[in-house]
Amino acid sequence: MPEFIGDDTFGSYFETFEHVAWRLEARRGYASDRAGEKYRRYVETEKVPDDSQRPWCVNVRAQVAQGKRIERVRIVDRPPTWEQRYLLAAAAINNKAGEDIRNLWRTDADKAGLPTVDFWLFDARRALVLHFDETDEYLGAELVEDPTRIAEFCQIRDAAWHFAIRREDFLAQVTSSG
């Protein structure tokens, strides 16, 4: 079992990175999303309430104002799961705050040889590998600073980013396919 960092430490990485915080999201859904009021409202209305003043968006705006980048690629099934549709809708708020969230069809991710691991990569120097159980419950984050593993995460990032599609263009593909 990997050693997890404390939850109180997790958030500090998003304030202290110097250049780029980058994430790969490979899961089909997250228990934390399904348990939230925002997700429940999305399931009922297919609309996401504006929560652009939540701490995440406030920090994104602050980091981007300093010239930093926060980016992520979400791997999406065809057709997208409800959770993936929710994240696609919710990404508009994060993107408006300054985060660059892109999407990649799972079939294309498989062709590119991308793994099914969720992680954050900070400044190509350290990573937080996110661990989940079989019900998508978050178990904790493992800090990785080993240069060999970091180089692997950088290769994953570069491949995913190369094939990822901007939210608006991806949304058009989702809408046209069904």
Helices and strands as residue ranges (DSSP letters): H 7-10, H 13-16, E 20-25, H 31-34, H 37-45, H 55-65, E 69-76, H 82-97, E 100-105, H 106-111, E 118-122, E 126-132, E 138-144, H 147-163, E 165-166, H 167-176
